[in-house]
Amino acid sequence: MKSISTEAISSFIVEAKYDDLTQEAIKTAKRGVLDWLGVAIAGVGQPPALIVSEHVRQMGASGDASVIAGGFRTSTDLAAWINGISGHTLDYDDTFPASIGWNFHPTAPVLPAVMAVAEQLRASGKELLISYALGVQVEFWTGSLIGRKNTDLGWHTLSTLGTLGSIAASAKILGLDVLQTAHAFGIGSSFAGGLRSNLGTMSKSLQAGNAARGGVVAATLASKGFTGKQTIIEEALGFLDVFSGGTAEPRTAAGDLPKEWAIDRPGIAFKPYPCCRATHTSIDAALALRKQIKVKAGKIAKIACRTSPFNRLFARCDRPRSGYEAKFSIPYCIAVSLRRGRVVLQDFSDQPQSPDLQELLASIEVLNLDEAQDYGLDLLSSEIEMTMKDGTKYVCRVDAPTGEPGNPLSHEELSAKFNDCASQSLRKEDVQELLEMVGGLESIRDVSTLAKIAIAN
């Protein structure tokens, strides 16, 4: 891709129709809705979502948008804010695949915005799907220019690029014209931000909520005549220039925009484990070794995990002090995998760890993969070398984590994940009804019917 402009993107958003989506794009979009909805339902009981929900209740804002599994409604922007936090607080939500060369959660900032506005407008399932796909499209286009640089500079791409995706999706579902959409990008760019330093704290999920809310506010204000810079994405000191540290060269005409749907290619990777994606190849390698040699933790002398420098940008809590920090700890995730043979939501509570798990954790050292210094194709790669007390060594390397488009979760696996997440707050019959409704989302005339089920707790 050469470059992009605010006008070109705005025109693409306005002109795009549901019928333009490929069948594979529709299929992946529905998988994305199901996955995010389940994760958001499970996340609503976590401290970040509970604290912000109580704050919003105290504000007393009225509206027609549901707080997922929260039992109340509020304004569209505040519902998007809470749901954005709930959908990311477990770090169980989807990512772009490793093949793109930079890390990003595409759905977390987009769907909360789309669903809040769609419910208020009583929009159809088709309108929701095309708006969601467009949000992901804009994230991918802009991220292809600055994604890795944005991360290297210390920004949290979920809250920078995610704001643009949320704006695009909100503008589409609201039916803005080209000029209004361009203004929305100008307005919403002032909401973009978020620091990578906040990873491992509640503020990581807050940044997802901020991006979702920012998109709703920007598009809503633009619909009422509020203005922003109409060339904000491409101009000097604009969005791409600032968030790339001056390395992006986005100025272009509309003809340079790729037409392939990003939600189809490169697609979306769905997580099998409720922790940072940067830990997943280490988990896969540990589980493979456990299965291969049926190793007992008590016989392990030491473990060396060599992983890409990119993984270490995110998963850097080697000795976690809380369940949330454990989500960003490669040694902890390896220890749990070897000790228990699975990695599930309950593994990231704040309960004290058993002495044998602590002992195993202390034996694990994390090093860099030498050949991955410049990231390259080994973006998420990890290699585990396990040395036993008798001196025997075992090695396993994983380059592409489970859930990538080339190694996808099956429909049954994704449905099981949804059931596990949603069952924590909803009745069994409601979980099943939601599963069926999302499967036929393109046939739903009013998505508020879906929200009415999801709101209960």
C-alpha positions in Angstrom: 0.0 0.0 0.0 1.4 3.4 -1.0 -0.6 5.9 1.1 -4.0 7.3 2.0 -6.0 10.5 2.6 -8.9 11.5 4.8 -11.1 12.3 1.8 -10.3 8.9 0.2 -11.1 7.0 3.3 -14.3 9.1 4.0 -15.5 8.5 0.4 -14.9 4.7 0.8 -16.8 4.6 4.0 -19.8 6.4 2.6 -20.0 4.4 -0.6 -19.4 0.9 0.9 -22.4 -1.4 1.0 -23.1 -4.7 2.8 -23.3 -6.4 -0.6 -19.6 -5.4 -1.2 -18.5 -7.7 1.5 -17.2 -11.1 0.4 -18.7 -14.2 2.0 -15.5 -14.9 3.9 -15.5 -11.3 5.2 -19.0 -11.8 6.5 -18.1 -15.1 8.1 -15.1 -13.6 9.9 -17.1 -10.5 10.9 -19.7 -12.7 12.6 -17.0 -14.7 14.3 -15.6 -11.4 15.5 -18.9 -10.3 16.9 -19.4 -13.6 18.7 -15.9 -13.6 20.1 -16.0 -10.0 21.4 -19.5 -10.3 22.8 -18.5 -13.4 24.9 -15.3 -11.7 26.1 -17.2 -8.5 27.0 -19.8 -10.5 29.0 -17.1 -12.2 30.9 -15.2 -8.9 31.4 -18.0 -7.0 32.9 -17.4 -8.5 36.4 -13.8 -7.4 36.4 -12.6 -4.4 38.5 -12.0 -2.0 35.6 -15.5 -2.5 34.2 -17.1 -2.5 37.7 -15.4 0.8 38.7 -16.3 2.6 35.5 -19.9 1.2 35.5 -20.4 2.6 39.0 -18.9 5.9 37.9 -21.3 6.1 34.9 -24.3 5.1 37.1 -23.5 8.1 39.4 -23.4 10.4 36.4 -27.1 9.5 35.8 -26.9 9.8 32.0 -30.0 8.5 30.3 -30.1 6.8 26.9 -31.0 3.7 24.9 -27.7 1.9 24.7 -27.1 -1.2 26.8 -24.2 -1.9 29.1 -23.4 -5.5 28.1 -24.3 -7.8 31.0 -24.5 -4.7 33.2 -28.2 -4.6 33.8 -28.7 -0.9 32.8 -28.7 1.5 29.9 -27.0 4.8 29.4 -26.0 7.2 26.6 -24.4 5.7 23.5 -20.9 7.1 24.2 -20.9 6.0 27.8 -22.2 2.5 26.9 -19.4 2.3 24.3 -16.9 3.4 26.9 -17.9 0.7 29.5 -18.3 -2.0 26.9 -15.0 -1.1 25.3 -13.4 -1.6 28.7 -15.3 -4.9 29.4 -14.3 -6.3 26.1 -10.6 -5.8 26.6 -10.0 -6.1 30.3 -9.4 -9.9 30.2 -7.0 -9.5 27.2 -9.0 -12.3 25.6 -10.1 -10.4 22.6 -9.0 -10.8 19.0 -5.9 -9.5 17.2 -4.6 -9.0 13.7 -2.4 -11.9 12.6 1.3 -11.9 13.2 1.9 -11.8 9.4 1.1 -8.0 9.3 4.2 -7.3 11.3 2.7 -5.2 14.1 0.4 -6.1 17.1 -3.1 -4.8 17.3 -6.6 -5.6 18.7 -9.0 -4.6 15.9 -12.4 -5.4 17.3 -12.0 -4.0 20.9 -12.5 -0.3 20.0 -14.8 -0.8 17.0 -17.7 -3.1 18.0 -18.5 -1.3 21.3 -19.1 1.9 19.3 -21.0 0.2 16.5 -23.3 -1.8 18.8 -24.1 1.2 21.0 -25.2 3.4 18.1 -26.8 0.5 16.2 -29.0 -0.3 19.3 -30.1 3.3 19.6 -30.9 3.6 15.9 -32.5 0.1 15.8 -30.2 -0.7 12.9 -30.1 -4.1 11.1 -27.5 -6.8 11.4 -26.3 -6.0 7.9 -25.7 -2.4 8.9 -23.8 -3.5 11.9 -21.6 -5.9 9.9 -20.6 -3.4 7.2 -19.9 -0.7 9.8 -17.7 -3.1 11.8 -15.8 -4.3 8.7 -15.2 -0.6 7.7 -13.8 0.1 11.2 -11.3 -2.8 10.9 -10.5 -1.6 7.3 -9.5 1.8 8.4 -7.4 0.4 11.3 -5.6 -1.8 8.9 -5.0 0.9 6.2 -3.6 3.4 8.7 -1.8 0.7 10.8 0.0 -0.5 7.7 1.8 2.8 7.5 2.6 3.4 11.2 1.7 0.3 13.2 5.1 -0.9 14.3 6.6 2.7 14.5 3.6 3.8 16.6 4.4 1.0 19.1 8.1 1.7 19.1 7.4 5.3 20.0 5.5 4.1 23.1 2.0 4.7 21.9 -0.7 2.1 22.5 -2.0 1.3 19.0 -5.3 0.1 20.4 -6.0 3.7 21.5 -4.5 5.5 18.5 -5.4 3.4 15.5 -8.5 2.1 17.3 -9.9 5.6 17.6 -9.8 5.9 13.8 -11.5 2.6 13.4 -14.2 3.6 15.9 -14.7 6.9 14.1 -15.1 5.1 10.7 -17.6 2.6 12.1 -19.6 5.2 14.0 -19.8 7.5 10.9 -21.1 4.6 8.8 -23.7 3.4 11.2 -24.9 7.0 11.7 -25.1 7.6 7.9 -22.7 10.6 7.7 -21.9 12.0 4.3 -18.3 12.4 3.0 -17.7 15.9 4.5 -19.2 15.0 7.9 -17.1 11.8 8.0 -13.9 13.8 7.3 -14.9 16.3 10.0 -15.4 13.3 12.4 -11.9 12.1 11.7 -10.6 15.6 12.5 -12.7 15.8 15.7 -11.9 12.2 16.9 -8.1 12.5 16.2 -8.1 14.8 19.3 -9.3 11.8 21.4 -6.5 9.5 20.2 -3.8 8.6 22.6 -2.8 6.0 25.2 0.6 4.8 26.3 2.1 1.4 26.1 3.5 2.0 29.6 0.1 1.4 31.0 0.1 -2.3 29.9 -0.3 -4.5 32.9 -2.7 -2.1 34.6 -6.4 -1.3 34.5 -5.6 1.7 32.2 -4.8 -0.7 29.3 -8.5 -1.6 29.0 -9.5 2.0 29.7 -7.6 3.0 26.6 -9.8 0.6 24.6 -12.9 2.2 26.1 -11.6 5.7 25.3 -11.1 4.8 21.7 -14.6 3.4 21.4 -16.2 6.3 23.1 -14.1 8.8 21.1 -15.4 7.5 17.9 -19.0 7.7 18.9 -18.6 11.3 20.2 -16.7 12.4 17.1 -19.2 11.0 14.7 -22.2 12.3 16.7 -20.8 15.8 16.9 -20.0 15.8 13.2 -23.6 14.8 12.5 -24.7 18.0 14.3 -22.3 20.4 12.4 -19.3 20.3 14.7 -16.1 20.6 12.6 -12.5 19.3 12.7 -9.6 19.3 10.3 -10.8 17.7 7.1 -7.3 16.5 6.1 -6.2 15.4 9.6 -5.0 11.9 8.6 -2.5 12.8 5.9 -1.3 16.4 6.4 1.9 17.6 8.1 1.6 17.3 11.9 -1.6 15.4 11.3 -2.5 11.9 12.7 -0.1 9.7 10.7 2.7 12.2 10.9 2.5 12.7 14.6 1.9 9.1 15.6 4.6 7.7 13.3 7.2 10.2 14.5 7.3 11.8 11.1 8.1 8.6 9.1 4.7 8.1 7.3 4.2 9.4 3.8 0.4 9.3 3.4 -0.5 12.0 0.8 -2.3 10.5 -2.1 -5.4 10.3 -4.3 -8.4 8.0 -3.7 -7.2 5.6 -6.4 -4.4 4.2 -4.2 -6.7 2.6 -1.6 -6.6 -1.2 -1.7 -10.1 -2.7 -2.1 -9.5 -6.0 -0.5 -11.3 -6.4 2.8 -8.9 -6.5 5.7 -11.3 -8.5 7.9 -10.9 -11.3 5.3 -7.2 -10.8 4.4 -5.1 -10.6 6.5 -8.1 -11.6 8.6 -8.4 -11.8 12.4 -6.7 -14.1 14.9 -8.9 -15.3 17.8 -7.3 -16.1 21.2 -7.5 -19.5 22.8 -5.9 -18.2 26.0 -7.1 -15.2 28.1 -3.7 -13.4 28.2 -1.5 -11.1 26.1 -1.0 -12.5 22.6 2.8 -12.1 23.1 2.6 -15.0 25.5 0.8 -17.4 23.2 3.7 -19.1 21.3 5.4 -19.7 24.7 2.2 -21.3 25.9 1.8 -23.4 22.8 5.4 -24.6 23.0 5.0 -25.5 26.7 1.8 -27.4 26.2 3.4 -29.3 23.3 6.4 -30.3 25.4 4.1 -31.4 28.2 2.1 -33.5 25.9 5.1 -34.9 24.0 7.2 -36.0 27.0 4.5 -36.1 29.8 6.9 -34.1 31.9 6.4 -33.7 35.6 7.2 -30.2 36.9 9.2 -31.5 39.8 11.8 -33.0 37.5 12.6 -29.7 35.7 15.9 -28.0 36.6 15.5 -24.9 34.5 13.8 -23.5 31.4 15.1 -21.0 28.9 12.5 -19.3 26.8 13.9 -17.4 23.8 11.3 -15.1 22.3 11.1 -12.3 19.8 12.0 -8.8 21.0 8.5 -7.8 19.8 6.9 -10.1 22.4 9.0 -8.5 25.1 7.5 -5.1 24.3 4.2 -6.3 25.7 4.9 -9.4 27.9 7.5 -8.0 30.3 6.1 -8.9 33.7 8.5 -11.8 34.5 7.6 -11.9 38.2 4.0 -10.8 38.3 2.5 -9.4 41.5 -1.1 -9.6 40.5 -3.4 -11.7 38.3 -3.6 -8.9 35.8 0.2 -8.6 35.6 0.3 -12.4 35.1 -1.5 -11.9 31.8 1.7 -10.2 30.6 4.1 -12.7 32.0 5.8 -15.3 29.8 7.3 -17.2 32.7 4.0 -17.4 34.5 2.1 -18.6 31.4 4.8 -21.3 30.8 4.6 -22.4 34.4 0.8 -22.7 34.4 0.9 -24.5 31.1 3.4 -27.1 32.3 1.9 -27.5 35.8 -1.8 -27.6 34.8 -1.9 -28.5 31.1 -4.2 -25.6 30.2 -4.5 -21.8 30.5 -8.0 -20.5 31.5 -9.6 -17.5 33.0 -9.3 -18.8 36.6 -5.5 -18.9 36.2 -5.3 -15.1 36.4 -7.0 -14.4 39.7 -5.2 -12.6 42.5 -5.2 -15.8 44.7 -1.7 -16.7 46.0 0.1 -19.3 43.9 1.0 -22.7 45.2 4.6 -23.3 46.3 5.2 -25.8 43.4 4.1 -23.2 40.8 6.2 -20.5 42.4 9.2 -22.8 42.4 8.7 -23.6 38.7 8.2 -20.0 37.9 11.5 -19.1 39.5 13.3 -21.6 37.2 12.3 -19.8 34.0 14.4 -17.3 32.2 13.3 -15.2 29.2 15.9 -14.4 26.5 15.8 -12.9 23.0 15.7 -14.9 19.8 18.9 -13.7 18.2 17.6 -13.9 14.6 14.5 -11.9 15.5 16.2 -8.7 16.5 14.5 -6.9 13.7 11.2 -8.7 14.2 10.8 -9.9 10.6 8.8 -13.0 10.1 9.4 -14.2 13.6 7.2 -11.5 15.1 5.6 -13.7 17.8 8.0 -16.7 17.7 9.1 -18.4 20.9 11.5 -21.4 21.6 11.6 -23.2 24.9 14.6 -25.2 26.0 13.8 -27.4 29.0 16.6 -28.9 31.0 15.7 -31.8 33.3 17.4 -32.5 36.6 19.1 -35.5 35.0 20.6 -33.3 32.3 18.3 -34.2 29.5 17.2 -31.3 27.3 14.0 -30.8 25.3 13.4 -28.0 22.8 10.2 -26.8 21.1 9.7 -23.8 18.9 6.4 -22.2 17.8 6.3 -19.4 15.2 2.5 -19.0 14.6 0.3 -19.2 17.7 -3.0 -21.1 17.8 -5.8 -19.0 16.5 -4.0 -17.4 13.6 -5.9 -17.4 10.2 -3.5 -20.2 9.1 -4.1 -22.2 12.3 -7.7 -21.1 13.2 -9.9 -22.0 16.0 -12.7 -24.2 14.7 -16.3 -23.1 14.9 -16.7 -25.6 17.8 -13.7 -24.2 19.6 -14.9 -20.6 19.2 -18.4 -21.5 20.3 -17.0 -23.3 23.3 -15.0 -20.1 24.2 -18.2 -18.0 23.9 -20.2 -20.4 26.1 -17.5 -20.4 28.7 -17.3 -16.6 28.8 -21.0 -15.8 28.5 -22.1 -18.4 31.0 -20.4 -16.5 33.8 -23.2 -13.9 33.6 -26.1 -15.1 31.5 -28.5 -18.0 31.8 -27.8 -21.1 29.7 -30.8 -20.5 27.4 -29.7 -16.8 26.8 -26.2 -18.0 25.9 -27.6 -20.4 23.4 -30.0 -17.8 21.9 -27.2 -15.3 21.5 -25.1 -17.9 19.8 -27.8 -18.6 17.3 -28.6 -14.9 16.7 -25.0 -14.0 15.9 -24.8 -17.0 13.6 -27.7 -15.4 11.6 -26.8 -11.8 12.2 -27.2 -10.7 8.6 -30.9 -11.7 8.9 -31.7 -9.6 12.0 -33.7 -6.5 11.2 -33.1 -4.8 14.6 -30.0 -5.5 16.6 -31.5 -4.1 19.7 -33.1 -7.5 20.1 -29.7 -9.0 20.6 -28.8 -6.3 23.1 -31.9 -7.0 25.2 -30.6 -10.5 25.8 -27.0 -9.5 26.4 -27.9 -6.7 28.9 -29.2 -9.1 31.5 -27.0 -10.4 34.3 
